[in-house]
Amino acid sequence: MRVLITAGPTYEPLDPVRFLGNHSTGKMGYALAEAFAETGAEVALISGPTSLPDPASSRILTTRVQTAAEMYAAAAAAARLADVWVFAAAVADYRPAEVATQKIKKSGERLTLELVKNVDIAFELGKIKRAEQFSVGFALETEDEQAHALGKLARKNFDLIVLNSLRDAGAGFRYDTNQVTLLEADGRVTAFGLKSKTSVALDIVGVVLDRLAARHV
């Protein structure tokens, strides 16, 4: 089995020293890469900037990228051969319309930035997903969590979406733990308690393997 996983943040440059980014650490995506590798899968891990070392497993090929455009190019190249897609990265929705070639200096009390929309990686790849491929998305929400996650699941042609809420203590960015609910295209909902991200990854991989096995019964 071949698995594509995106992980970590993307950094969108403003000038040679500044960027737009987010607090994603990549821990969840890396844990998923290792969990899939332990099942014997060959994993293409497309990672944004993180402080994590490349996974040691010979079954995981790590590609490092910076921007959403770079992540899209790498993911699109790997997606065609992958049986499972897991979009765990926190990709920047927007990037600066222009990147300054020199450091932006202070001038006045305000600085206005014009932003343009980045490519939606999961949405674009969802358009070309084949029936036998299985796609997993992530939704980090702060309100109307299930409604937003289900909308994303349908819009991006996911088979399963992993929902976590920033309102849950110990979940989300910067933590070594997570608390997730799995929502599936067929209506199934599975909630898990607070666990280490390693344990959460094993739960997700177990569900994905179960669903893939059921397709071949």
Steps between C-alpha positions, in 0.01 A plus 500: 500500500620851416401793722531875444508716814531877524615639834599817681439865408584692187695825510406772252778761467440871547861603446841332545458477879124480572219263412135416568462169679319317779569298815487151347785279624453213255481248787169348393606454138834349598330261744268390220795443267666276756175315577437423132864395450463253787225326303742450209379794292733714290445860612565825313513764776475857367602723790484872547756671728523318836763437765440125474770275353417289197343170613761226520295231328630397159137474393450878535631736233492855636481801269549841663314803363433855613199648321152377411594503131801277567290264712237476227758416234657227716164357610359496148803307376461237775119480496464315171684195633361507854218276625433720803524878530522667842487880506627579849688821413379842613536672164483879488177612331657821372841637401628854442416632155856629474818387673741785574853441378641698794401505868186709550589802716278663760311796359199653673259350751345244266607257232244366254561165332313370198447125511399262223351154535725195495414183316278270709706183477239253625224657291702491178620143551148397602390578145725226360463240778425157360230280650755257647698775674421593862531863608527626859472864599541696823280774642614718788195700608396745770120509451225291333769236475313207346307715252819662371682167487219328308490788253872462441467122466245535220669794328843338483386147413637347821404151610575590862577819686675532836341772710670666793385805688718770651245510780616155620777524758819332382394486134626682195833672433805481729373207709628142500139389553187527291129428525325419175169397347499312171218591261448285192331555167256216576383675817698309760633700795769368736618707796821435693616638833815699563808295404858542389532592135675166446190319631268723298700415188459128568124549543473684168713246314292216647177654372648568155624141469161366613320706237741395226463133599119532489519624143663174394268261682 
